[in-house]
Amino acid sequence: MNIYLLISRYQTAMNTIYRGVNSILKEKIHSDITTDQFSTLQYIRNNEKCMSTDIANAFGVGKSAVTAQINRLFDKGLIERNRDQSDRRNVYLNVTPKGLDLVNFTEKEVYAVIGDQLSHFDKEEITMFIESLEKLANVMESDKGGTH
């Protein structure tokens, strides 16, 4: 088993999937939102009273990158910022009704397209694939320091 070849294949496949989802978003759903922005919007919808640091931690990206995304989502009217009245340094993010409509519509459309693509696999293949990805994600999460 050549580990370098396996990792290369994994990276190529993941990049292709990422580009495919981006293409679905741009061509079929909403040309003005990226996969990263959509994921951030979903995260905010699913996590009430979240802050930009929560998003940075969840996605493993720098706070400056999240700030740029938050600014874009805010400028598009998809999220709102609310300062904590007891500690004005804390800014909580919430999805606006416009943002919620976009998330719900986009999920429905993306899931339909990806569902069609998954129809090329049987239930066992899909289940094994998802469970394997979840296992890899769990290993990576528990080994954040990069040690074994």
ZALUMGU-437952 format. One line per 3 residues: number of its first residue (from 1); their letters; for each residue x, y, z of N, C-alpha, C, CB. Coordinates in steps of 0.2 Angstrom, whole numbers, plus 5000, padded with zeros to 4 digits. Glycine has a CB too. Example, Ala and Ser with C-alpha at 12.3 -4.5 7.8 and 13.67 -1.06 7.14 Angstrom:
BEGIN
1 = AS = 5066:4972:5039:5062:4978:5039:5066:4984:5039:5057:4978:5045 ~ 5064:4989:5035:5068:4995:5036:5064:5000:5039:5070:4997:5029
END
This chain:
BEGIN
1 = MNI = 5004:4994:5000:5000:5000:5000:5004:5006:5000:4995:5000:5006 ~ 5004:5010:4995:5008:5016:4994:5004:5022:4997:5010:5018:4987 ~ 5006:5024:5003:5002:5029:5007:5002:5036:5003:5006:5031:5013
4 = YLL = 5008:5038:4999:5008:5044:4995:5003:5044:4990:5015:5045:4993 ~ 5002:5038:4986:4997:5037:4981:4990:5038:4984:4998:5031:4977 ~ 4989:5034:4990:4982:5035:4993:4980:5042:4995:4982:5030:4999
7 = ISR = 4985:5045:4998:4983:5052:5000:4982:5057:4994:4989:5055:5004 ~ 4986:5056:4988:4985:5059:4982:4978:5058:4979:4991:5058:4977 ~ 4976:5052:4979:4970:5050:4977:4964:5053:4981:4969:5042:4976
10 = YQT = 4965:5053:4987:4960:5056:4992:4960:5063:4991:4962:5055:4999 ~ 4965:5067:4990:4965:5074:4989:4962:5076:4982:4972:5077:4989 ~ 4964:5072:4977:4961:5073:4971:4953:5073:4971:4964:5069:4965
13 = AMN = 4951:5067:4974:4944:5066:4974:4940:5071:4978:4942:5059:4977 ~ 4943:5073:4984:4940:5078:4988:4940:5085:4985:4944:5079:4995 ~ 4945:5087:4981:4945:5093:4977:4940:5093:4972:4952:5094:4975
16 = TIY = 4939:5087:4969:4934:5087:4963:4927:5088:4966:4935:5080:4960 ~ 4926:5084:4972:4919:5085:4975:4918:5092:4977:4919:5080:4981 ~ 4923:5095:4980:4922:5102:4982:4921:5107:4976:4929:5105:4986
19 = RGV = 4924:5106:4971:4923:5110:4965:4916:5109:4962:4928:5109:4960 ~ 4914:5102:4962:4907:5100:4960:4902:5104:4964:4907:5093:4960 ~ 4902:5104:4971:4897:5107:4975:4897:5115:4973:4899:5106:4982
22 = NSI = 4903:5118:4973:4904:5125:4971:4900:5126:4964:4911:5127:4970 ~ 4901:5122:4959:4898:5122:4953:4890:5122:4953:4901:5117:4948 ~ 4888:5117:4957:4881:5116:4958:4878:5123:4961:4879:5110:4963
25 = LKE = 4882:5126:4966:4879:5132:4969:4879:5138:4964:4884:5134:4975 ~ 4885:5138:4960:4885:5144:4956:4880:5143:4950:4892:5144:4953 ~ 4880:5137:4947:4876:5137:4941:4869:5135:4941:4879:5131:4937
28 = KIH = 4867:5132:4947:4860:5130:4947:4856:5133:4953:4860:5122:4948 ~ 4860:5136:4957:4856:5139:4963:4857:5146:4964:4858:5135:4969 ~ 4863:5148:4966:4864:5155:4967:4871:5157:4966:4863:5157:4975
31 = SDI = 4872:5161:4961:4879:5163:4958:4883:5167:4963:4878:5166:4951 ~ 4880:5170:4968:4883:5175:4972:4885:5172:4979:4878:5181:4973 ~ 4885:5166:4980:4887:5163:4986:4892:5157:4985:4881:5160:4990
34 = TTD = 4897:5157:4989:4902:5151:4988:4900:5146:4993:4909:5154:4989 ~ 4903:5140:4992:4902:5134:4996:4904:5136:5003:4907:5128:4994 ~ 4910:5140:5004:4912:5142:5011:4907:5146:5014:4919:5145:5011
37 = QFS = 4904:5151:5010:4899:5155:5013:4893:5152:5015:4897:5161:5008 ~ 4891:5147:5011:4885:5143:5012:4886:5139:5018:4883:5138:5006 ~ 4892:5136:5019:4893:5132:5025:4893:5136:5031:4900:5128:5024
40 = TLQ = 4896:5142:5031:4895:5147:5036:4888:5149:5038:4900:5153:5035 ~ 4884:5150:5033:4877:5152:5034:4874:5146:5037:4874:5154:5027 ~ 4875:5140:5035:4872:5134:5038:4874:5133:5045:4874:5128:5034
43 = YIR = 4880:5134:5047:4883:5134:5054:4879:5139:5058:4890:5135:5054 ~ 4879:5145:5056:4875:5150:5060:4868:5148:5061:4876:5157:5056 ~ 4865:5146:5056:4858:5144:5057:4857:5138:5062:4855:5141:5050
46 = NNE = 4862:5134:5062:4861:5128:5066:4864:5129:5073:4865:5122:5063 ~ 4867:5135:5074:4871:5136:5081:4868:5143:5083:4878:5136:5081 ~ 4863:5144:5087:4861:5150:5089:4866:5153:5094:4854:5149:5093
49 = KCM = 4866:5160:5093:4871:5164:5097:4878:5162:5096:4869:5163:5104 ~ 4880:5161:5090:4887:5159:5088:4890:5166:5087:4887:5154:5083 ~ 4897:5165:5088:4901:5171:5086:4906:5169:5081:4905:5174:5093
52 = STD = 4910:5174:5078:4914:5172:5073:4920:5167:5075:4918:5179:5070 ~ 4922:5168:5082:4927:5163:5084:4924:5156:5084:4929:5165:5091 ~ 4918:5155:5085:4915:5148:5085:4916:5146:5078:4908:5149:5087
55 = IAN = 4914:5150:5073:4915:5148:5066:4922:5146:5064:4912:5153:5061 ~ 4927:5150:5066:4934:5149:5065:4936:5142:5068:4938:5155:5068 ~ 4934:5141:5074:4936:5135:5077:4932:5129:5074:4934:5135:5085
58 = AFG = 4926:5129:5072:4922:5124:5069:4925:5122:5062:4915:5126:5068 ~ 4928:5127:5058:4930:5126:5052:4938:5125:5051:4928:5131:5047 ~ 4941:5127:5057:4948:5127:5057:4952:5132:5053:4951:5120:5055
61 = VGK = 4949:5138:5053:4952:5143:5049:4953:5149:5053:4947:5145:5043 ~ 4957:5154:5050:4958:5160:5054:4952:5165:5055:4964:5164:5051 ~ 4953:5168:5060:4947:5173:5062:4946:5178:5056:4948:5176:5069
64 = SAV = 4952:5180:5053:4952:5185:5048:4948:5183:5042:4959:5188:5046 ~ 4949:5176:5040:4945:5173:5035:4938:5173:5036:4948:5166:5033 ~ 4936:5171:5043:4929:5171:5045:4926:5178:5045:4928:5168:5052
67 = TAQ = 4930:5183:5047:4927:5190:5047:4926:5192:5040:4933:5195:5050 ~ 4930:5191:5035:4928:5192:5028:4922:5189:5026:4934:5190:5023 ~ 4921:5183:5027:4915:5179:5025:4909:5182:5029:4915:5172:5027
70 = INR = 4909:5184:5035:4904:5187:5039:4902:5194:5036:4906:5188:5046 ~ 4907:5198:5034:4906:5204:5031:4902:5203:5024:4912:5208:5030 ~ 4904:5198:5020:4900:5197:5014:4893:5195:5015:4904:5192:5010
73 = LFD = 4892:5190:5020:4885:5188:5021:4881:5193:5024:4886:5182:5026 ~ 4884:5198:5028:4880:5203:5031:4878:5208:5026:4885:5207:5036 ~ 4883:5210:5021:4882:5214:5016:4876:5212:5011:4888:5216:5012
76 = KGL = 4876:5205:5010:4871:5202:5006:4864:5202:5010:4873:5195:5004 ~ 4864:5204:5016:4858:5204:5020:4856:5197:5022:4852:5207:5016 ~ 4861:5192:5023:4859:5185:5025:4860:5184:5032:4864:5181:5021
79 = IER = 4864:5188:5035:4865:5187:5043:4864:5194:5046:4872:5184:5044 ~ 4863:5194:5052:4863:5200:5056:4868:5199:5062:4856:5202:5059 ~ 4871:5205:5065:4875:5205:5070:4872:5208:5076:4882:5209:5069
82 = NRD = 4872:5205:5082:4869:5208:5088:4874:5208:5094:4863:5203:5090 ~ 4875:5214:5096:4880:5214:5102:4877:5212:5109:4882:5221:5103 ~ 4881:5208:5112:4878:5206:5119:4878:5212:5123:4883:5201:5122
85 = QSD = 4872:5214:5126:4871:5220:5130:4875:5220:5137:4864:5220:5132 ~ 4877:5214:5139:4881:5213:5146:4888:5214:5144:4879:5207:5150 ~ 4890:5212:5138:4897:5212:5136:4898:5214:5129:4901:5205:5138
88 = RRN = 4899:5220:5128:4898:5223:5121:4904:5220:5116:4899:5231:5121 ~ 4909:5217:5119:4914:5214:5115:4911:5208:5111:4920:5212:5119 ~ 4906:5205:5114:4903:5199:5111:4898:5201:5105:4900:5194:5116
91 = VYL = 4899:5198:5099:4894:5200:5094:4892:5193:5092:4898:5204:5088 ~ 4885:5192:5092:4882:5186:5090:4879:5186:5083:4876:5184:5095 ~ 4879:5181:5080:4877:5181:5073:4871:5177:5072:4883:5178:5068
94 = NVT = 4866:5179:5068:4860:5176:5067:4858:5176:5060:4854:5179:5071 ~ 4855:5171:5057:4853:5171:5050:4846:5175:5050:4851:5164:5048 ~ 4846:5180:5045:4840:5184:5043:4835:5179:5040:4842:5190:5039
97 = PKG = 4829:5182:5039:4824:5178:5036:4826:5176:5028:4817:5181:5035 ~ 4829:5182:5025:4832:5181:5018:4837:5175:5018:4835:5187:5016 ~ 4841:5175:5023:4847:5170:5024:4844:5163:5025:4851:5172:5029
100 = LDL = 4839:5163:5029:4835:5156:5030:4832:5154:5024:4830:5157:5036 ~ 4829:5158:5020:4826:5156:5014:4831:5153:5009:4822:5162:5011 ~ 4837:5157:5009:4842:5154:5005:4845:5148:5007:4848:5160:5005
103 = VNF = 4846:5147:5013:4849:5140:5016:4844:5135:5014:4850:5141:5023 ~ 4838:5136:5016:4833:5130:5015:4832:5129:5007:4826:5133:5018 ~ 4832:5134:5003:4831:5132:4996:4837:5129:4993:4830:5139:4992
106 = TEK = 4843:5131:4995:4850:5129:4993:4850:5122:4995:4855:5133:4995 ~ 4849:5120:5002:4849:5113:5004:4845:5109:5000:4847:5113:5011 ~ 4839:5111:4998:4834:5107:4995:4837:5105:4988:4827:5110:4994
109 = EVY = 4840:5110:4984:4842:5110:4978:4849:5106:4977:4843:5117:4974 ~ 4853:5107:4982:4860:5104:4982:4859:5096:4984:4865:5107:4987 ~ 4854:5095:4989:4853:5088:4991:4850:5084:4985:4849:5088:4997
112 = AVI = 4846:5088:4981:4842:5084:4975:4848:5082:4970:4837:5089:4972 ~ 4852:5087:4968:4857:5085:4963:4862:5080:4966:4861:5092:4962 ~ 4864:5081:4972:4869:5076:4975:4865:5069:4976:4872:5078:4982
115 = GDQ = 4859:5069:4978:4855:5063:4978:4855:5059:4972:4848:5065:4981 ~ 4854:5063:4966:4854:5060:4959:4861:5057:4958:4852:5065:4954 ~ 4866:5060:4960:4873:5057:4959:4874:5051:4963:4878:5063:4960
118 = LSH = 4871:5051:4969:4872:5046:4974:4868:5040:4971:4870:5047:4981 ~ 4864:5041:4967:4860:5035:4964:4864:5030:4960:4854:5038:4960 ~ 4870:5032:4959:4875:5027:4955:4878:5022:4960:4880:5031:4952
121 = FDK = 4876:5023:4967:4879:5018:4972:4873:5015:4975:4883:5022:4977 ~ 4875:5009:4978:4870:5006:4982:4870:5008:4989:4870:4998:4981 ~ 4865:5006:4993:4865:5009:5000:4871:5007:5004:4858:5006:5003
124 = EEI = 4873:5001:5003:4879:4999:5007:4885:5003:5005:4880:4991:5006 ~ 4886:5004:4999:4892:5008:4997:4892:5015:5000:4892:5009:4989 ~ 4886:5018:4999:4885:5025:5002:4886:5025:5010:4878:5028:5001
127 = TMF = 4883:5020:5013:4884:5019:5020:4891:5018:5022:4880:5014:5023 ~ 4895:5014:5019:4902:5012:5020:4906:5019:5019:4904:5007:5016 ~ 4905:5022:5013:4909:5028:5012:4908:5034:5017:4906:5031:5005
130 = IES = 4902:5035:5019:4900:5040:5024:4903:5038:5031:4893:5041:5025 ~ 4903:5032:5033:4906:5029:5039:4913:5030:5039:4903:5022:5041 ~ 4916:5028:5033:4923:5029:5033:4926:5036:5033:4926:5026:5026
133 = LEK = 4922:5041:5030:4924:5048:5031:4923:5050:5038:4919:5052:5026 ~ 4917:5048:5041:4916:5050:5048:4922:5047:5052:4910:5047:5050 ~ 4924:5041:5051:4930:5038:5055:4936:5042:5054:4931:5031:5053
136 = LAN = 4938:5044:5048:4943:5048:5046:4943:5055:5050:4944:5049:5039 ~ 4937:5058:5050:4936:5065:5053:4937:5064:5060:4928:5067:5051 ~ 4934:5059:5063:4935:5058:5071:4943:5057:5072:4931:5052:5073
139 = VME = 4946:5053:5068:4953:5052:5070:4957:5059:5069:4956:5047:5065 ~ 4955:5063:5064:4959:5069:5063:4957:5074:5069:4957:5072:5056 ~ 4950:5074:5071:4948:5078:5077:4952:5076:5083:4941:5077:5078
142 = SDK = 4953:5070:5084:4956:5068:5091:4963:5069:5090:4954:5061:5092 ~ 4966:5070:5084:4973:5070:5083:4975:5077:5081:4976:5065:5079 ~ 4972:5082:5083:4973:5089:5080:4980:5091:5081:4969:5094:5084
145 = GGT = 4984:5089:5086:4991:5091:5086:4996:5088:5081:4994:5089:5093 ~ 4993:5083:5077:4997:5080:5072:5001:5074:5075:5002:5085:5069 ~ 5000:5072:5081:5004:5066:5083:5000:5060:5083:5006:5067:5091
148 = H = 5003:5054:5083:4999:5048:5083:4996:5046:5089:5003:5043:5080
END
